[in-house]
Amino acid sequence: MKFSILVEVQLLEGISDPAGATIERALPVLGYRGISDVSVGKTIRFTLEATDLSHAKELSEQICSSFLTNPVIEESTITIEEVS
């Protein structure tokens, strides 16, 4: 079976986000008001072959923790959909 995997990676709460802070400071200068708590993350998409949904989830979590994220400063959210 094939699964479409979407991994959204964000910094853990309390970790400095200089890119988000830069964007947040720039927005009022550009005329955008009332925006706060800007954070920058990354999105990773891939297709995975696995025996079932449970196996796809297990493999995706392994890939995230061993390669795609730094668990010391980042957290990830994984969305899995079966591909027809």
Secondary structure, 3 states (H helix, E strand, C coil): CEEEEEEEEEECCCCCCHHHHHHHHHHHHCCCCCCCCCCCCEEEEEEEECCCHHHHHHHHHHHHHHHHCCCCCEEEEEEEEEEC
